[in-house]
Amino acid sequence: MIFKNVKLNNQIKNITVKDGIITAICDKIDESSDKVHDCQNMTILPSLGNAHTHAAMTLMRGYADDMELFKWLSEYIWPLESLLTEEDVYWGVRLACLEMIKTGTTCFNDMYWHTDACIKAVEDAGIRAVISQVFLDNTDNDLSDAQIKATKSFFRKNTDSNMIKYAIGPHAIYTVSQKSLQWIAQYSKENDKLVHIHLAETEKEVSDCIKATGMTPVKYLDSLNFIDHNSILAHGIWLTEEEIKIIADRGATIVHNPISNLKLASGFIKYPLLKKYGVRIALGTDGCSSNNNLSMLEEMKIASLVTKHLTKDPTAYSAKDVFNDATQSVYEALKINSGIIEVGKNADFMLLKNNNFLLTPGFNSLSDLIYSADSSSIDTLVCNGKIVMGNGKVEDEDKIINNVKRVVQQLIERKGI
């Protein structure tokens, strides 16, 4: 497949894709090819990655807003989640994939229940994912064995493919026992598995950890030999400079979820310190019940603007840096060969409409994407060399939306809302 006449770094190029890989970027093409897409008046950029979300929580968009995290979780989210079925999760994830595709994302790092349904939904959507089954034993060592058994079964059943990878998903230090955390650390190292965990999201989490262990969350996990290059640490708001140094030394990734953190009034990352010590930052949306959408376009803009405000520095978190943290940084953290338009990389990219009103007059395509664009600016999305959205349209859009409305109505009836 050839994408011809596309604007790449302000030059018109032709991009050849074979078996899901970019195989050539050149000035001339063989016009006899039977799969040539004319991309005149389009700019190519790497597609976005979402480093932390709970995809099926699209089902709860707008369900429980304007409250603090622990009340939100314990009184609203967890009780409703306990009633979810495999079918519910399938359609919730299909809706999430639809929304991510429409907003330029071809890969997400997920943590949720009913992983079989999630896997099928991702396969049917045609994008990439890193899927972890929630590991949660309520800090009960007796329940730990059951969760360990379930995790071993999860990995026996599921092996990494080109499109889907599998990770370990301990929910948080306040919901997972020390015994389990130590086992997870060892299992990850022995099997080279990514570990996806919420960490230092709220001030309460930090104070509770100090009371229980005498240590802050990062120091606590580090004492268990938990943090390393496989660690995907979601949020990372309430960190000391010493903890940031530890994270940098261990090669872990902090996932910044600015909109969710602002909405829950959890706080904001210490961007200057993270950058100073070279911590990899990857952007994510969190779930739709705390955001309330999965648009990485919005996430990039808010991440940049709030950092500028907090640092009183308009040069802080530039468009180039924030775009890197939503593309190359995400894919590096997830160990996926995407995030850059170059030969040998996965053919995961978006085509922007140069004539879109939000991208006009077009001085700087990257700045336009970060500070101006919305979903209407994206014409085409390609994942693994296949077009998953063309002319702004995704297959089965109406079917997905109608089925989500149906299963949510059934969920409401089960809950008695």
Disulfide bonds with the S-S distance in Angstrom:
none
